[in-house]
Amino acid sequence: MTEKKNSSLAVFIPVMLCFFTMGFVDLVGIASNYVQKDLGLADSQANIMPSLVFFWFLLFSVPTGMLMNKIGRKKTVLLSIIVTVLSLVLPLFGESYALMLIAFSLLGIGNALMQTSLNPLVSNIVSGDKLASTLTFGQFIKAIASFLAPYIAMWGATQVLPSFGLGWRVLFPIYAIIGVLAILALGFTHIEEAPAGKPASFTGAFKLLGKPFILLCFLGIMCHVGIDVGTNTTAPKILMERLAFTLDEAAFATSLYFIFRTIGCFSGSFILRKVSARTFAIISVAMIVCAMILLFLGHASWALYAGIALVGFGNSNIFSICFSQALLFDPEHENEISGLMIMGLFGGTIFPLCMGFMSDLWGTIGAVAVMTVGALYLVFYCYKMK
């Protein structure tokens, strides 16, 4: 294998910078709240933005697996970051609803390309038994970008002069510059890729869903990202509804979620080296279930903060566990499985749409109810894991 040639810090650091760039997609949570405030949108309208971001995973994930076979994983990652940077530049030219929808669409397309290609690229750097922990460490780096986004947006919204008149949108040029640095870092890094296996195809990818374990992992990722995006967008609204916070005050909820998700990813990268994936998954899902109970019933600040923190920590490692287990289950179809698993991020479209409509009807309780459905499936997933 190419592990010895690819395992140096000179390779590891640029790849982790790409994981940081992958985290830019999570800015859609706080951004959609600010756009909703600026344009006076209903919850169902505002939730179209995160839903649109993840809609493109349905269309681009499997084709990206096919593209990787033709141009390689590294070039596909570079293409994904270029698209991501373009999405971050567009909001600098206006703040209309239509322009933001276009920008978030490009952000989703770029992230679909990146998630599909960057995760299997890691398999060219580390050996199979370290794959889950390394992917989790990558998710830790990704989470840093995620929890910084609300703070940068709050800084731009409250400090007029340092944000150069952009307000909360100062977030976009800052992340665009980092994206350019990621392109340069990875572009000048040599990574020896394993030879492509059997060419990926739509029929081949979808046939894999006929394997019960692959289907379980696919649905697990759908629920994981649904809870992730749902908490990202709904946590501030919960604080605004139940504690009468302003948006700038409630934006802390998104950062709190990603702080604990970051802690979970970092600790998970070590725990998964010592504890079985199934055991850690059970512990993580138990935290998510407890979080849903607190978010359902809590009206005190401590209960809501505890719920947000628990779902952040508990949900932090579900993706890595599902993804790595699926890859290791059938290594001969890595590219197809990667595309299929990333297609599961389409759950980030389904959940926010359902949550938006339920929230319009019943407030944040309705949104939490939708996330609870995902949490209950993850309980079933843990039961079926071996």
N, C-alpha and C positions, 0 to 999 in steps of 0.2 A: 504494500500500500504506500501512498505518498506522504504518510504521516510525518516522517522524519524531515522531509524537505519542506513541509508546510507548517511545522509546529512552532517556529520561532516567533518572537515578539514582533519582528518586522512584518510578519503576515497577520498575526493575531490582532494587532492594534488597528490596522485599516479595516479589518472585517468587523471589529467591535464598533468602530466609528460608523459603519454602515447600519449596524443595529440601532445606534443612536438616531440616525436619520430615519429609520423605520418608525421610531416613536413619534415622528411629526404628525402621523395620522391621528393621534389622540388629541391634538389641539382642537379637533372639530367639536369636542364636548363643550369647552368653555367658549369657543368662537360662536357656536350656535346660540348660546345663551345671550351673548352680547349682540349678535345680529337680531335676535328676537326682541331684545330691548330697544335697539335702535330703530327697527322697522315696525314695531308693534304687532308682532305675529302671534297667532294662537299656538298652543303646544303642538298640535298636529302639523302645522306648517313648519315650525322650527325643527321638529324631529325628522322632517324630510331630508335635512342637510346631512346628519350622520347616517341616515338610511341610504342616501345616495352614494356616500363614500363607499359603503360596503356592498352596494349593489353590484359594482364592477367586479367584485371577486367571483360572482357567479359566471360572468362572461369571459374573464381573462385568465383565470387560474389554470384550467386545463390547457388552453392554447399556449400559455407560458411554459408549461411542462414540455410541450412540443418544440417551442422556440429554443429551449435550453439544449435540446439534442442537436440543433443546427448550429447555434453560435456559441454555445458553452454557458456555464453558469455565471462566470465572472462578467462577461459582456452583457448578460441579461440584467445583472445587478446594476451595472453602470447605466444601462438604459433606464432602469426604474428610477434611479436617483435624478437623472436628467428631467424626467417627466415630473417628479416630485418638486424639483426646484422651480419648474415652470408654473406649477400650481400655486406656489408661494409668492411668485412675482405678480400674478394677475390681480390680487386684491389691492395692490398698490395703485391701481388705475381707477378705483371706484369702490363703492360699497353697496351697490344695488343688489337686490335679491337674486336676480338672474346671473349677475357676475359671480356672486358667491357660490351659486349652484354649479357654475362651470368650473370654478376653482376647486371646489370640493370633489367634483367628478374626476378631475385630473389627479387630485391627491389620492383618490381611491384607486384609479388605474395604476398610478405609480407604485402604490403600496401593494397592490395585488401582484404586480411583476416582482417586487422586492421580496415579499413574503414567500412567494413560490420558489424563487431562485436562491435567496440568501441562506435559508435553512439547510437545503441540501449541499450548498457550497461548504458549509461547516463540516460536513461529513468527509470532505477532502483534507481537512486540517486535523481532525481528531479521530481516534479509533471508535468503533461502535459502542464499546462499553462505557465510554465517557461522553457519548453524544447527548444524552438527556441533560446531564449537568452542564455541559457547555452551552447547549441551547438555552437553558435556564439562565446562565450567566449573561448570554446575549439579551434575554428578556429583561434582565436587571439593568443593563445599559440602556435598552429601549425605554424602560420605565423612568429613567432619569430625565429623558427628553419629555416624557409625558407629564411628570409632576412639575417640571419647570414652566411648562406652557401657561398655566393659570397665573403663576407669579409674574411672569413677563407681561401678560395681558393686563393684570391688575396694576402693575407699575406704569404701563403705558396709559391706562385709563385715568390714573390719579396724579401722575406727574407730567404735566402738559409739555414743558420745555424739553426735558430729556427725550421725549418720544418723537420729537421733530414734527409735531402736529398730527401724527398718525393715530394717536390715542392707543387703544388696545391693539390695533392692527400693526403696531411696531413689532409684534411677534413674528410676522411674516418675513420681513427682510433679515431679521436675526437668524432665523432658521434657514433661510435661503442661502446665506453666506456659509453656514456650517455644511449645508448640502454640497456646495461647490468644493469645499475642502475635502469632503468624503469622496467625491468624484476623482479629485487629484490623487488622494492617498491610495485608493484602490487601483486607479489606472496605472500607477507606477509600481504596483506590487505584483510580483510573479507568483502565481498559484498554479501548481500542477494539478490538473483535474483528472479524475478517473475516466477511463474511456466510457463513452455513452453506451448504454445497454440497448435493448430492443427499442426502436423508435416509439415514442408515446403516441397514443391516438385517443380520440374521443370515446370510441367504443371500448377500447382496452381499459381506459380509466373508469368508465361507468360500470364495466363488468366487475371491477374490483369491489363495488358496493354489494355485490352478491356474496362476498365473504363476510360472515356475521361480525367478526372482530373489526374489520375495516369500517363497516357501517357504524358500529358502536363508537369508534374513534371519531368518525366524521360528525355524527350527531353530538358527540361530546364537545367538539370544537365549536359547533354552532351555538350550543348553550353557553359555553365559556365566553365567547365574544359577545353574545347577546347580553349577558350579565355585565360584562366589562363596559360596553358602550352604554348600556342602560344606566349603570351607576355613574358613569362619567357625565352623562347629560342630566340625570334626574337628581343626583345628590344635592346640587345647589338649590333646586326647586323645592326639595323637601325642607331644607332649612328656611327658605323664604316663606313657605306655606305655614310651617308649624312654629317657627321662632321669630317670624316677622323680620327677617334679615333683609338688607338691600342686596342687590346682585353682587356688588363689590365685596361685601362682607361674606356672602354665601359662596363666592368663588373658592374660598378656602377649602370647601368640602371636596372639590375635585382634586386639589393638591393633597389633601389628607388621604384620599383613596390611593393616589399614585405613590405617596410616600410609603404606605404600608405594602403596596404592591411591589415597590422597589425593594423594601426590606425582605419581603417574601421571596422574590427572585434571587436576591443575593444569598440569603440563608439556604434556599432550596438548591442552589448550585453545589453546596457542600453536603446538605442532608441527603440528596439523591445518590451520593457516592457511598453512603452508609446504610440507607434505608431503602427497602423495596418500593417501586413505583406505586404499587397497590396500597401499601400501608400509608404512604405519604398522601396519596389521593384521598383516602378515607378521612384522614385528619383535615385536609384542606376543605373537602366538601362539608364536613361537620361544621366548620367555621362559617361557610357560606349560608348554611341552613340557619344557624344561630343569628347571623346578620339579618336575614330576611325577617325573622321574628322581631328583632329590635326595630327594624325599619317599618314594620307593620304597626307595632304597638307603641313605639317610643314617641314621647312628646317633650321629654327633657333633653337638654343639649348633650348630656353625657351619654344617654342611650343612643341618640342618633350618631354621635361621633364614634361610639363603640361599634355600631352596626356598619358604618362606612369603613372603619379600619379593619374589621373582621372580613368583610367581603373583599377588601383590597388584598389582604394577606392570603386569604383562602383561595382566591381566584388566580393568584399570581403564577402558579405552577401547572395548572390544568392543561394549558395549551402544550407546554413542553412534554408533559407526560403522554398526552394523546398522540401528538405528532411523532415523537420518537418511538413509541410503541408500534405505531403503524408502519414506520420506515423499517424497523427491525423485524417486523412480522414478515415482510416480503421485500428484501433488499434488491431483488432482481428488477423490481418495478419502482425504483426510488422516485424517478421524475414524475411518473404518472400518479403515484401515491401523494407526492408533494403537491402537485396541482389539485388533486382531489381534496386533500386535507385543507388546503388554503381556500378552496371553494367553500368549505364549511364556514369561513368567516362571513359568508352571506347572512349568517345569523345576525350580524350587525345591522342588516337592513330590516329583517323581519321583526326583531324585538323592538327597536325604537318606534317603528310605525305602529305596532300594536300598543306599545306603551303610551304613545302620543294620543291615540284615540281613547284609550282607557282613562288617561289622565284628564282629558277634556270632560269625560263623563263623571268620574269619581275622584278626581284629584290625584295626588301622588300615591294614595293607597292602591289605585288601579294600576299604576305603573309598577309598583312593587309586586303586585299579584302576578304580573306577566313574568317578571324575573324569577319569582318563586317556582314557576313551572319549569324553568331551566334548571334551577337548583334541585328539584325533585328528580329530573332525569339524571343528573350527575350522581345522585344517590343510587339510582338503578345501574348506572355505568360502573360504579365501584363494586356493586354486588356481582356484576358479570365479569369483572377483571379477574385474571388468574395470576 
